[in-house]
Amino acid sequence: MGIFSIVYSAFTVIWMAVVLIHTFFNLSPSDWASWVQAVGSIAAVIGAIEVGRRQRVGDRETAIVAASLNAERLQSVVKAVIDDAYQQCLDVRHVFEVAEKENKFAYIELVTSYDTDSFQKSIDRVQAIPLFELHSEEIAKNVVSFQANILRLSTWLATTYRIVIGPTLPSDKDLDLEQVTGIACKYLDLVKSDYLAIVKATQGIELTEGRPFGRWTS
């Protein structure tokens, strides 16, 4: 109910009361002045209550809109952070695909397509995403999965790099290249699945192509 309707209803009731009082009671001018003052006070209280109510409703609506806009902006930033990490996954995937189809020596291209520091910086940015501020359970769930899988992927990429390029660690001696790259490809697929879910939830544009070797950026 709007303030006009409330005030109109209040004055209607008061006017009816005044008519009844005038009909049945013989009031002096001072009595009438008291009644008028009382009526004015009641009307002022009613008006203040309604103004306060409408202000609170307006503040809540403003807060909801502001939260929604902030969430949308944050989701755009999250998509950019995820894109940066996933682009580097695409770069590495290209090496694995070439090596699998053409020549195992293609893994040597990891020297130019895989940079440990750059990849780690991307992972750190992904891990720093403020999940509770996303205002989307679906996006948060997929980001958590992306965080976990890209972290595991980094371990197996580093292992692949050591086996191909060196230096190896004592723990690498029982591992063969095919075994390690198979596990790395598994996590590449999981990261891709998480990424596509994030793209869908944020209505963003999907990255599909790896970059030429040696063009990694941090």
Salt bridges, closest charged atoms under 4 A:
GLU50 OE2 - ARG53 NH2 2.95
ASP83 OD2 - LYS79 NZ 2.77
ASP84 OD2 - ARG125 NH2 2.95
ASP91 OD2 - ARG211 NH2 2.69
GLU100 OE1 - LYS104 NZ 3.51
ASP172 OD2 - ARG162 NE 2.79
ASP189 OD1 - ARG93 NH2 2.82
